Amino acid sequence: MLVFPEFDPVAVSLGPVKVHWYGLMYVLAFLTAYALATYRTKSRDGWTAEMVSDLVFYGAIGVILGGRIGYVLFYEFGKFLDDPLWLFQVWTGGMSFHGGFLGVMLAMVLFARKYQKTAFQTLDFIAPCVPTGLFFGRIGNFIGGELVGRPVENLNYPLAMIFPHVDKLPRHPSQLYQALGEGILLFILLWWFSAKPRPRMAVSAIFLIGYGIARFFVEFFREPDADQGFILLGWVTKGQMLSFPMIIIGMWLLWYAYQRRIYDWGLQKNT
């Protein structure tokens, strides 16, 4: 039976300066996104390395502000009402992907307006670079021992893991499942799909569908938030409630993209 290793939350300590694992994962996420986006400029007209620097900065602000505000509104609104200043205590943990997603959407709209691009030109460009950030984020969740999985039914399951700081029950390492699904597999899918000319909005649509399905599925192995539990039909979690609309919107966007057939690179534009 695997046992969760009790990681020191501090990854690097240089005198009074302490770098926590979670913060390090964010740095790796942004650096990887920057490297991948810079590489994509080589095959995309109208994009430069200088623009990528600005784009990643906008994205980072969107992730941090949106992720924190989303977590407070979606999961801990009561705590926020009791102590509004807790919103700014980001070092205590608590980030929401769906909030971060909305924050990035807004940031990309502002970036697009600055550089006279459409929102979906920007989103289609950056979407394939996002899953690596999700991968590092989930690894950070695992190292921090948070968002643990549900207890396993088969005690012989080879990946079952005991998280001593939670209880002595063997559980699914759902953080690693999410790192695989939302991170590695989604990255491979998007990188492959976007390697050829696709209609505007199609890449963004695949991101929505791919993430929504991956998150919805893994939620069956992830322990529901203690203060949320199952919020619908006795089995639907808050994560599934927030992910299902992503799948539906993504499917509609994909259909609409192929109806319009506007290409931003590789083919003659229709506009």
Buried (B, 14 or more C-beta within 10 A) or exposed (E): EEEBEEEEEEBEEEEEEEEBBBBBBBEBBBBBBBBBBBEBBEEBEEBEEEBBEEBBBBBBBBBBBBBBBBBBBBBBEEBBEEEEEBBEEBEEEBBBBBBBBBBBBBBBBEBBEEBEBBBBBBBBBBBBBBBBBBBBBBBBBBBBBBBBBBEBEEEEBEEBBBBEEBEEEBBBBBBBBBBBBBBBBBBEBBBEBBEEEBBBBBBBBBBBBBBBBBBBBBBBBBBBBEEBEEBEEEEBBBBBBBBBEBBEBBBEBBEBBEEEEBBBBEEEEEE
